[in-house]
Amino acid sequence: MSTLTIRLPDDKHQRLRELARRRSMSINKLMEELATISITEFDAETRFRALAASGSAKQGLALLDRLDEAFPSKGS
């Protein structure tokens, strides 16, 4: 396991400490959790962009049209 030192403004550090306390966890565990969330979001976006780049705009728009027909907005 690696050790990482980060510099934060005092007020942000205090807020993270309070958040960790309210979640009954250490700041270390909180930072690990936040890092996992960030990496997961990044990976999902990367996969989405890769799929979008290999897809067809025409097929995507046709799918959106079908969704609009299946789920019309309440204002229509």
N, C-alpha and C positions, 0 to 999 in steps of 0.2 A: 504494500500500500504506500502511496506517495503522500508527502506533506506539501501543502501549498500555503504560502503566506500571501494574504491580500491586504491592500490598504483601502480603508473605507472612512468616510467622514464619521465623526463621533456620533452624530445623530442617527445615521443609518445603522451603525453598529448597535446602538441602543435599541432601535426598533426591531432589528433582527433578534437580539437577545430576548426582547419581550415576546416576540412571535414564537420563538423556540420554547420559552417558559410556558406560554399559553397552550402549546401543543404537547407539553410535558416531554420535551426532547432536548438534547444538547444542541448547541449551535452547529457543531460538527455534523450531526445527523440532519439538521435542517438544511445545511448547505449541500449535503449529499443528495437530499430529496429534491431541492431546487435544481441542482445540476442534472439529475435524472430527468426531470420534467423538461428542461431546456433541450437536452439531447434528444429526447423522444419527439418533441415538437419539430426540431430541426430535421430528424430522420423522416418524419411523416411528410414534411414540406418537400424534402429532396425527392422522395418517392413520387409524390403527387406531380412535381414538376417534370420528372422523367417520364411518367405516364402521359402527361399532357403534351409533352414534346413529340411523343410517338403517335399521338392520336390524330383524329381528323376533326377539324373545326366544323365541317359540314355535319358530320355525325353527332358531334356534341350539341350543336344548335338544334338538330332534329330531336335529340333526346330532351332538351329543355322545352321544346314545343310540346312534346308528348306529356311532359310533367305538368306544363301549364294547363293542358286539356284535362288531365286527370285530377288536378288540384287547383281549380280556378280560385282566384283571389276573391275575397268577400265583396270587394268594390265592383266586381264585374257583373 
